[in-house]
Amino acid sequence: MLCTNSARLLNSNKGQLALRYTPPTSAPKYNPSTKNLIITWDVFMQGYRTINADNCQLISIIPDDDSFWDYFTEKLTSMTPSQKTAFMSV
């Protein structure tokens, strides 16, 4: 999955338009950190996801500056659904 918790990206005009980010309307009814969970914005699915930090592997980090938007424009926007699925299956 490709996800972010960067307020800088998500709250930007581009984040709201290109990533379809919407701020949360309420907090979860549980404490995610007690279960080692991370609530994050899924860039491909364009929605919130909860991931278990015990079962995830960080593959790479993209800075939350113009380099993200360059990557987004050059690589992600032209991906087909099957390419996105392959990307998420790494």
C-alpha positions as CSV (number, residue, x, y, z in Angstrom):
1,M,0.0,0.0,0.0
2,L,1.1,3.6,-0.4
3,C,0.0,5.7,2.5
4,T,0.7,8.9,4.3
5,N,-0.1,10.7,7.6
6,S,1.6,13.9,6.4
7,A,-0.6,16.8,7.2
8,R,1.5,18.9,4.9
9,L,0.5,16.6,1.9
10,L,-3.1,15.8,2.9
11,N,-4.2,19.3,3.9
12,S,-2.7,20.9,0.8
13,N,-4.9,21.9,-2.2
14,K,-3.3,19.1,-4.2
15,G,-3.9,16.6,-1.4
16,Q,-7.5,17.5,-1.2
17,L,-8.0,17.4,-5.0
18,A,-5.6,14.6,-6.2
19,L,-5.8,12.4,-3.1
20,R,-9.4,13.2,-2.3
21,Y,-8.4,13.7,1.3
22,T,-11.1,14.5,3.8
23,P,-10.3,15.3,7.4
24,P,-11.7,12.8,10.0
25,T,-15.0,13.7,11.5
26,S,-14.4,11.8,14.7
27,A,-11.8,9.8,16.6
28,P,-12.0,6.0,16.8
29,K,-13.9,4.5,19.7
30,Y,-10.7,2.7,20.8
31,N,-7.1,3.7,21.3
32,P,-5.2,2.4,18.3
33,S,-1.8,2.6,19.9
34,T,-2.7,0.1,22.6
35,K,-3.3,-2.4,19.8
36,N,-0.2,-1.3,17.8
37,L,-2.4,0.0,15.0
38,I,-1.8,3.0,12.8
39,I,-4.6,4.9,11.1
40,T,-3.4,6.3,7.8
41,W,-4.6,7.7,4.5
42,D,-4.4,5.1,1.7
43,V,-3.3,7.0,-1.5
44,F,-4.6,4.4,-3.9
45,M,-7.9,3.7,-2.2
46,Q,-8.3,7.3,-1.2
47,G,-9.6,6.6,2.2
48,Y,-8.6,5.8,5.8
49,R,-7.1,2.4,6.6
50,T,-6.0,0.9,9.9
51,I,-2.8,-1.2,9.6
52,N,-1.2,-3.4,12.2
53,A,2.3,-2.2,12.8
54,D,3.3,-5.8,13.9
55,N,2.6,-7.1,10.4
56,C,3.9,-4.4,8.1
57,Q,7.2,-3.8,6.4
58,L,8.3,-0.3,5.3
59,I,9.8,-0.5,1.9
60,S,10.5,3.1,1.1
61,I,9.8,6.7,2.1
62,I,9.0,9.5,-0.2
63,P,9.5,13.0,1.3
64,D,6.3,15.1,1.7
65,D,7.5,17.9,-0.5
66,D,7.5,18.5,-4.3
67,S,9.3,15.2,-4.8
68,F,6.1,13.4,-3.7
69,W,4.1,15.3,-6.2
70,D,6.7,14.6,-9.0
71,Y,6.5,10.9,-8.2
72,F,2.7,11.0,-8.0
73,T,2.4,12.8,-11.4
74,E,5.1,10.8,-13.2
75,K,4.5,7.3,-11.8
76,L,1.1,7.0,-10.1
77,T,-1.4,8.9,-12.2
78,S,-0.7,6.8,-15.3
79,M,-1.0,3.4,-13.5
80,T,-3.7,1.0,-14.6
81,P,-5.7,-0.8,-12.0
82,S,-3.7,-4.0,-12.5
83,Q,-0.4,-2.0,-12.1
84,K,-1.8,-0.6,-8.8
85,T,-2.7,-4.1,-7.6
86,A,0.8,-5.3,-8.5
87,F,2.3,-2.3,-6.7
88,M,0.4,-3.2,-3.5
89,S,1.4,-6.9,-3.7
90,V,5.1,-6.2,-3.1
